[in-house]
Amino acid sequence: MSGKKGCEQRLDNLNARSLQSTHARARMESQDDDLALLFMRFDRFSFGSVLVLVLLGASCTAQPASSTKHTATSAGNLQQLFLQGETALRAGNLYEAEKSFRQVVAHNPQMAGAYANLGVIAMRRQRWDQALTLLKKAQRLAPTVAGIRLNIGLVYFRQNNFKEAIAPFDSVVKSQPDAIQPRYLLGLCYFFIDDPANTVTTLEPLWPQQSNSLSYLYVLGNAAGQAGRKDLEQRALAQLVEIGQNSAEFHLFMGKAHLNRQEYEPAVNELKTAATMNPNLPFVHFNLGLAYFHTDDFDHAKEEFIKDIAIEPEVAFNYDQLGATNWRLQQYKEAEENFRAALSRDPRLTSSRFGLAQVYNQAGKYQAALAELDTALNLDPKNNNLHYLRGRVLLRLNRTQEAQAELTMAERIIKEQRDTRQKEMYGNLPHPELTIVP
């Protein structure tokens, strides 16, 4: 057997073994009923030797016959480097993993698996822009690999950029219609952008696997009600009550349902019950703070947001809402600090940019206010509150013509959104308890 054919045969054999391992892992995951656990594994997904071996095979066959011995050795070295990187990544040693994968791409810049794993490393470090660049490069090299597109969607999802996450998740669902994780994430994206019809269409097929999940039932029931599917709404809510069994989590979701309907007194009652049953339940204090905030009980709202920060210190919404509460209490220094803390965790949070602009406008720092508003409007150009405040700031700077244009735009957007429910000062009700698993 020639060196070239020998290289190909070894790669085929290794590829077959890797495929068997990959299929076994996929079967194990499909049998896991705990979607929360599957969700937590997304950013830890490692593209194994199956991917890199396919690409190594291509590099072998591309070499002239005179260099087949060198090629086989190079393939073995690259395979070893890749496996070292994968082992380090599984062990959580990001430095060594990155070092190995960067050596791989230095030797072969067409190695999609290495770029994909470098993207995973960037995700672990929450360097979202870097992760997106690496994953998209991997996608260009291996466009048929669903796992790469799944992680691209997850990068957008982790940044609360749900509209951009839809396309990659949808492509994975179309290629793997029976896969639970991408379908659930796609359904959540539709839910978060207020598209109840697509939420129901996407999530209803998961009923056999997920009808024992409170979060699934909560999302499906709410979306079904908004989409006019009263039969499905009642079915989901009845199941929610049946499996909730008066648990703290059940009262959390019941309180959240009241919040969605702007029924603040029953929301407070449900959420206080949940907090009494389990004071360390993530997001129960956050939602109780929201309920207090909407009843103008800002002192109690502040207490609840601080409690939730102690439990979930990396959730940007906690600092965002605490900053808004500080603003209402005229605690401007604390408001600025908390809005900045929110933006350090999520730079796309336009409500915090709006809050900072309010603080700067109140302090007479008009240029700083405009800078925050301009950044926010790039992210959310149809936000009437941003246009209105920008108009007021421009009036303070005697830029009357520009100010009038902004105020007119704000008025036009208000008319367009007059019939839209739940458009509050800071946009739609946030749902961090559905995007971050405890």
Disulfide bonds with the S-S distance in Angstrom:
Cys7-Cys60 2.15
